[in-house]
């Protein structure tokens, strides 16, 4: 299992980057381990945490937020890619397409005319 959660310490925030292809159970398990180590850095200051990387469902966001809040009481911001943004478009084009129902036509198609093709 490769590292699915990376923690980067910045001057004004801590960034937790989730792996794009990691499963949610892997993320939770790894995050629990990393949060115990991260808690040692917190004493009196409350550096905010920003979670980025993988697009998550609302339920998964809530679970991760509760996990972080239970270990460390800080502000948490989620910087997730939008479902219709560049992230999902890139993921769609990276998938292998076995069968395509698209037919290409070169030339003009006048109003009222149609193209039929066998599949």
GROMACS elastic network, one bead per residue, 0.5 to 0.9 nm:
[ bonds ]
;  ai    aj funct       b0    kb
    1     4     6  0.80857   500
    1    26     6  0.86953   500
    2    22     6  0.88173   500
    3     6     6  0.71240   500
    3    19     6  0.77130   500
    3    22     6  0.88303   500
    3    30     6  0.81519   500
    4    17     6  0.81409   500
    4    18     6  0.58078   500
    4    20     6  0.80542   500
    4    21     6  0.81069   500
    4    22     6  0.57948   500
    4    23     6  0.85673   500
    4    26     6  0.72498   500
    4    27     6  0.62320   500
    4    30     6  0.73675   500
    4    31     6  0.89469   500
    5    16     6  0.67185   500
    5    17     6  0.57239   500
    5    19     6  0.61318   500
    5    22     6  0.87585   500
    5    26     6  0.89289   500
    5    27     6  0.64635   500
    5    30     6  0.65770   500
    5    31     6  0.66608   500
    5    34     6  0.83054   500
    6    15     6  0.80360   500
    6    16     6  0.56743   500
    6    17     6  0.50970   500
    6    18     6  0.66035   500
    6    19     6  0.80463   500
    6    34     6  0.88232   500
    7    14     6  0.70771   500
    7    15     6  0.57658   500
    7    17     6  0.64255   500
    7    18     6  0.89994   500
    7    34     6  0.79731   500
    7    38     6  0.87506   500
    8    13     6  0.87199   500
    8    14     6  0.58611   500
    8    15     6  0.50787   500
    8    16     6  0.64399   500
    8    17     6  0.79715   500
    9    12     6  0.84908   500
    9    13     6  0.67268   500
    9    15     6  0.64558   500
    9    16     6  0.88296   500
   10    13     6  0.52339   500
   10    14     6  0.56344   500
   10    15     6  0.73807   500
   11    14     6  0.79947   500
   11    47     6  0.86356   500
   12    47     6  0.64158   500
   12    48     6  0.74965   500
   13    47     6  0.54125   500
   13    48     6  0.51274   500
   13    49     6  0.57525   500
   13    50     6  0.70393   500
   14    47     6  0.68373   500
   14    48     6  0.63181   500
   14    50     6  0.61753   500
   14    51     6  0.85098   500
   15    48     6  0.87172   500
   15    49     6  0.58528   500
   15    51     6  0.59009   500
   15    52     6  0.72651   500
   16    49     6  0.71921   500
   16    50     6  0.61606   500
   16    52     6  0.62776   500
   16    53     6  0.82893   500
   17    50     6  0.83738   500
   17    51     6  0.59038   500
   17    53     6  0.51959   500
   17    54     6  0.79243   500
   18    21     6  0.88248   500
   18    22     6  0.75962   500
   18    27     6  0.71984   500
   18    51     6  0.74057   500
   18    52     6  0.62389   500
   18    54     6  0.55716   500
   18    55     6  0.89781   500
   19    22     6  0.53003   500
   19    23     6  0.86451   500
   19    27     6  0.81498   500
   19    53     6  0.62315   500
   19    54     6  0.59452   500
   20    23     6  0.86746   500
   20    53     6  0.62585   500
   20    55     6  0.75521   500
   21    54     6  0.76006   500
   22    25     6  0.84133   500
   22    26     6  0.65281   500
   22    27     6  0.66873   500
   22    54     6  0.81745   500
   23    26     6  0.53552   500
   23    27     6  0.64000   500
   23    28     6  0.89054   500
   24    27     6  0.50290   500
   24    28     6  0.62543   500
   24    29     6  0.86934   500
   24    56     6  0.88213   500
   24    60     6  0.75134   500
   25    28     6  0.52126   500
   25    29     6  0.62325   500
   25    30     6  0.86325   500
   26    29     6  0.52339   500
   26    30     6  0.61111   500
   26    31     6  0.83565   500
   27    30     6  0.53036   500
   27    31     6  0.58364   500
   27    32     6  0.85474   500
   27    64     6  0.88997   500
   28    31     6  0.50565   500
   28    32     6  0.61667   500
   28    33     6  0.88554   500
   28    63     6  0.85836   500
   28    64     6  0.71746   500
   28    67     6  0.83128   500
   29    32     6  0.53845   500
   29    33     6  0.67644   500
   29    34     6  0.89877   500
   30    33     6  0.53085   500
   30    34     6  0.62938   500
   30    35     6  0.86391   500
   31    34     6  0.50463   500
   31    35     6  0.58978   500
   31    36     6  0.86750   500
   31    64     6  0.84576   500
   31    67     6  0.84611   500
   31    68     6  0.84960   500
   32    35     6  0.52911   500
   32    36     6  0.65985   500
   32    67     6  0.76075   500
   32    68     6  0.83935   500
   32    71     6  0.87222   500
   33    36     6  0.56246   500
   33    37     6  0.69098   500
   33    38     6  0.89231   500
   34    37     6  0.52505   500
   34    38     6  0.60780   500
   34    39     6  0.86093   500
   35    39     6  0.58765   500
   35    40     6  0.87541   500
   35    67     6  0.88341   500
   35    68     6  0.71918   500
   35    71     6  0.68204   500
   35    72     6  0.79357   500
   36    39     6  0.52284   500
   36    40     6  0.70198   500
   36    71     6  0.72698   500
   37    40     6  0.56423   500
   37    41     6  0.75950   500
   38    41     6  0.55273   500
   38    42     6  0.72218   500
   38    72     6  0.85960   500
   39    42     6  0.53730   500
   39    43     6  0.82457   500
   39    71     6  0.69625   500
   39    72     6  0.62779   500
   40    43     6  0.74365   500
   42    45     6  0.63658   500
   42    46     6  0.69769   500
   42    47     6  0.80535   500
   42    72     6  0.79405   500
   43    46     6  0.80376   500
   46    72     6  0.89363   500
   46    73     6  0.77564   500
   46    74     6  0.57317   500
   46    75     6  0.78548   500
   47    74     6  0.69326   500
   47    75     6  0.78129   500
   48    74     6  0.57559   500
   48    76     6  0.60184   500
   48    77     6  0.77755   500
   49    74     6  0.71178   500
   49    75     6  0.62831   500
   49    77     6  0.63267   500
   49    78     6  0.85860   500
   50    75     6  0.84795   500
   50    76     6  0.57935   500
   50    78     6  0.57439   500
   50    79     6  0.67742   500
   51    76     6  0.74173   500
   51    77     6  0.62133   500
   51    79     6  0.59172   500
   51    80     6  0.76677   500
   52    55     6  0.82581   500
   52    77     6  0.86507   500
   52    78     6  0.61104   500
   52    80     6  0.54829   500
   52    81     6  0.81683   500
   53    56     6  0.89090   500
   53    79     6  0.74664   500
   53    80     6  0.62109   500
   53    81     6  0.74111   500
   54    80     6  0.66621   500
   54    81     6  0.73826   500
   55    79     6  0.89645   500
   55    80     6  0.54003   500
   55    81     6  0.56600   500
   55    82     6  0.72758   500
   55    83     6  0.73683   500
   55    87     6  0.84584   500
   55    88     6  0.88566   500
   56    59     6  0.80608   500
   56    60     6  0.59495   500
   56    61     6  0.61960   500
   56    80     6  0.71784   500
   56    81     6  0.87000   500
   57    60     6  0.52492   500
   57    61     6  0.62669   500
   57    62     6  0.87307   500
   58    61     6  0.50452   500
   58    62     6  0.61928   500
   58    63     6  0.86472   500
   59    62     6  0.51885   500
   59    63     6  0.62760   500
   59    64     6  0.87781   500
   60    63     6  0.50576   500
   60    64     6  0.62080   500
   60    65     6  0.84920   500
   61    64     6  0.52399   500
   61    65     6  0.60239   500
   61    66     6  0.85814   500
   61    78     6  0.79588   500
   62    65     6  0.50464   500
   62    66     6  0.60962   500
   62    67     6  0.85512   500
   63    66     6  0.52311   500
   63    67     6  0.62018   500
   63    68     6  0.87569   500
   64    67     6  0.50478   500
   64    68     6  0.62403   500
   64    69     6  0.85657   500
   65    68     6  0.52581   500
   65    69     6  0.60805   500
   65    70     6  0.85433   500
   65    76     6  0.71500   500
   66    69     6  0.50546   500
   66    70     6  0.59960   500
   66    71     6  0.87464   500
   67    70     6  0.52373   500
   67    71     6  0.66086   500
   67    72     6  0.86693   500
   68    71     6  0.53593   500
   68    72     6  0.58073   500
   68    73     6  0.75961   500
   68    74     6  0.82773   500
   68    76     6  0.82038   500
   69    72     6  0.51463   500
   69    73     6  0.51123   500
   69    74     6  0.68297   500
   69    75     6  0.85035   500
   69    76     6  0.83559   500
   70    73     6  0.70695   500
   80    83     6  0.89903   500
   81    84     6  0.84575   500
   81    85     6  0.66412   500
   81    86     6  0.78832   500
   81    87     6  0.61886   500
   81    88     6  0.81240   500
   82    86     6  0.78878   500
   82    87     6  0.72731   500
   82    88     6  0.76893   500
   83    86     6  0.84179   500
   83    87     6  0.73778   500
   83    88     6  0.58356   500
   83    89     6  0.87204   500
   84    87     6  0.76431   500
   84    88     6  0.59453   500
   84    89     6  0.70928   500
   85    88     6  0.58091   500
   85    89     6  0.65271   500
   85    90     6  0.88113   500
   86    89     6  0.50542   500
   86    90     6  0.60147   500
   86    91     6  0.85607   500
   87    90     6  0.52688   500
   87    91     6  0.62839   500
   87    92     6  0.86990   500
   88    92     6  0.60262   500
   88    93     6  0.86628   500
   89    92     6  0.50788   500
   89    93     6  0.63679   500
   89    94     6  0.86913   500
   90    93     6  0.53138   500
   90    94     6  0.62379   500
   90    95     6  0.89222   500
   91    94     6  0.51161   500
   91    95     6  0.65086   500
   92    95     6  0.55042   500
   92    96     6  0.87151   500
   93    96     6  0.77651   500
   93    97     6  0.88184   500
   97   100     6  0.68514   500
  100   103     6  0.84843   500
  101   119     6  0.74584   500
  103   117     6  0.75386   500
  105   108     6  0.83967   500
  105   109     6  0.88610   500
  105   115     6  0.85224   500
  109   112     6  0.85622   500
  109   113     6  0.65267   500
  109   114     6  0.73065   500
  109   115     6  0.83163   500
  110   113     6  0.56821   500
  110   114     6  0.82515   500
  111   114     6  0.83738   500
